[in-house]
Amino acid sequence: MGRLALSFKLFGASFRVLRAHKGLTWFPVLAGIAGLLVAAAFLTPAFFTVDLAGEHFRPSVGTYVLLAAFYLVSAFVTIFFNAALISQADVALHGDGGIPGVGAGLAAAGRRWPVLLGWAGLTATVSVVLRTIEERLGFLGGIISGLIGLAWRLTTFLVLPVAMLEGTGVRDSVKRSVELFRRTWGENVAGTAGLGLIGFLLTLAGYVVFLGAGFLLGGTATVFVAVGLAIVWTLLVAVFTTTLSGIYQTALYRYAADGVVPGEFASVDFADAFRGR
């Protein structure tokens, strides 16, 4: 099966699940709202701890503490709502009549919050280390950081499904994710890259349509409205693709862990798509 064709099949299967359970989109929406509140709660006081005297900004110790806290809490918020989404995507994929719910998802993630916080701390630390490598080594550091980051994302792709659905801790979830990746890594890159590509194309199409119309119609006000609509479109696409990614992630976990192909993914040849290497 061609990689591009596989990507569209996975997109179609994930979309069928989303179409049947539209409430799953609430999780990325709530994540976005919570992210804005976290930014306001930490970045506002951080601004007032900066020494504005003279020509240069001089962050204080308090500034760095608040920024570090912001980085950790932001990572936790993202992971928390993704975990909630995965818990309910699994309900949707079971096909036993269960109905996914926002409250049930938040409760499931809430029960696992210590593990999710630990995973947030680990991912935030890895991000800081990779960024440091990139800044210290310049162009070469960018290449090294990119390769290590890609390997990290691929091998830990199933950490959240493992943590939520198997009830393991951070260390065991990482080990299990690496194990599942080695067992069935095949074309799982096609799924993540494919969804990313579709998100990019949808975003690009929105900008072309809205900005193109704005410039064709002319007028400063019209252009500003077009830019606003393009930004709103980008946010909607982000919600859409994030939800699809959570569904796909859960389906891949179920196949990798249990050898079970969810009904909505029956049209995808998982044995070929995720064959072991």
N, C-alpha and C positions, 0 to 999 in steps of 0.2 A: 504494500500500500504506500503510495507516495506520501511524503511528509506533509505537503500542503493539503492533500485530500484528507489525511488523517486529522489535521488540525481543524478543518471545517466539520468533520464528522463529530469530533469531540465538542466543538462549539455547539453544533446542532443538538447533541444529546443533553448537554448542560442547559441549553436554552429551553428544551422541553420540560425539564424539571422546574426551571424557574417560572415558566409560563403556568405550570400547574400549582406552584406555590409562590406567588408573587410577594408574600409577606417576608420572604428571606431577604429582600432588598432593604428591609428596615435596619439590619445589622450594620452595613457600611454607612447608612445615613446617620445612625446613632453614633457610630465611631467618629464621623466627621464633626458632629455637633460637640461631642465630648472633647475632641481634639482642640476645637476652638476655645472651649472653656478652660482647658488645661493651659493653652498658650496664654490666654488672658491672665490666668492665675499666677503664672510663673514669670512670664516675660515683662509684664507691667512692673512688678516690684524690682525685677532685675535691672530695668532701665534706670530706676532711681538710685541704684547702688553704684552706678558708673560715675566716675569723677569726670565732670564735663569741663573742668577748669583747664585753660591753656588750649593748644591747637589740637591735641590728640585726646581720644577717649582712653580713659584708664580704668579698666575693670578692677573692682575690688575683690577681696576674697568672697564676700557675699554674692557678688555677681557670678563667680564661677560655681559656687554652691547651688545657686538657683538655676543656672543653666544645666548643670549636671542632673539636678532633680527633674527639670523639665524634659531632658532627653530620656531619662528612665521612665517617667510617668507617661510620656507620649508613646514610647514603645509598648508599655504595658496596656494602654488604652487600645492601641491597634491590635495587639495580640488577643486581648480579652474579647473584643467583639468578633474577631475572626474565629476564635474558639467557640463562641456562642453560635456563630453561623454554621460551623462544621457540625456541631452537635445536632442542629435541626436539619441540616442537609442530609445527615445520616438517617434521620426519621423519615424524610421525604423519599429517600432511596430504598428504604426497606420494603415498601410496597405492601405493608400489612394493615393499611388503613389508618396508620398514625398520622396526625395532623401537626406539622411544625408550628411552634408558637414563639413569639418574641420573649414572653415571660419565661417560658421553659428554657429557652436558650440562655438567657441571662442568668437564670438560676443554676444551670449546668456549669456555666463558666465561673459563676461565683463560688461553687463548691470546689473548684480547682484553682482558686486564685493564688495560693502560695506557689504552685508549680508554674503558673503563668507568669507570676512576678519574677521567679527565678529565671525563666526562659527569656523574659524581657531584659533582665540584667545581663545575661550572657550575650544576647544578640546586640545589645547596645555596646557592650565591651568590645565585641568583634568589630563592630562598625567603627568605633573610635580607633582601634588598632590599625585597621585597614586605611583609614583616612590619614593617620600619622605616617604610615609607610608611603602613601602617595605624596604627602607634603614634603617629607624628608628626602625622598629619592627622585623627585621630579618625574620626568617622562617614564623612566624605567620603573619607578615606584607605582605609576599609574597602571602600567601593564601587569606588574606583580599583584597589585591590589585587585585589579579586575579579575585576574585568573583565580586568585584565592577566593574572592567574593563569589564568583560563579560556582566554584566547587562547593563552597559552604551552602549556598542557596539550594543547590541540587540535592546534596546529601542530607540536608535537614528539612527538605520539603514536606516530609510526612511527620514531623515532630508533633505538630498540633493535633492531627487526627489520632496519633498514637497516645498522646497525653490525655486527650479527652475521651477516647473510646476504649483504651486499655487501662487507664487509671495509673499510669506509671509516673515516676518522678522525672526531673529534667535529664539527669544522666542516662537513665534507662531509655527514655524517649529518644534521645539523640542516638544511642547505640542501636535501638530498634529501627529508627529511620534509616540509618546507614545500611543496616542489614537488608531492609526492604528495597532500598535503592540498588544495592548490589544484585539482588535477586531478580529484579524486574525493571532495570533502568531503561532498557530498550529505547522506546520512543517517547518517554514521558516528557522529554525536552520539547517535543513537538506540541504537546498539549499546552504547556506554559508559554512557550514562545508563540504558539498559534493564537492563544487568547490575547497575548500582548500585542501581536500584530493586528488582530481584529480591532482591539481598542484604539490602536494608533490610527488605523484607517478610518474608523468612525469619527474620531476626534478631528482628523485632517479634513474629512468631508464636511463636518460641521463648520469648521473655520472657512473653508472655501465658499460654502453656500452663504453663510451669514456675512462674512467680511466682503465677499464679492458683491453681494446685494447692497451692502452699505456703501461701498465705493461707487457702484454703478448709479445708485439713487442720488448720491451726493449729499452734501450738507454735513456740518460738524456734528449736529445732534444725531443724525441718522447713523453716522459712523460710530458714535459712542454707544448707541443702542445696539448696533450690530456686534460690537466688541462685548458688550454685556451679555447678549444672547449666546455668543460663542463660548464665553466663560461658563455660563449656566449649562450649556450643552456638554462642555468638558467634564463638569461635575457629574452630570447624569450618566455619561459614558463610564466614568470612574466607578460609580455605584454599580452599574450594570456589569462591568467586567470583573469587579471585585467579587460580586455575588457568584458569577459564573465560575471564577477561579476556586472559590470555596467549595462549590458543588463538585467540580472536577477533582479537586484535591481529595475529597471524601470518597468519591467513586474509585479513584486510583488506589487509595488506602485499602478499601474493601477487597479489591481484586488482588492487590499485592499480599495482604495479610490472610485473606480467607479463600482466595480463588473464586470469589463470587462476582459475577458481572451483573450490576444493577439493571433492571428491566429497561430503563430509558436508554441504556448504553448497548442494548442488544445488537444494534446495527453496526457497532464498532467491533472489529475482530481484535479483542484484547490479547488473545494468544499471540497474534502477530505484532500488534501495536506495542505490547509491553514485554516482549520475549526477553528472556534472560540472555546475558552476554557472557 
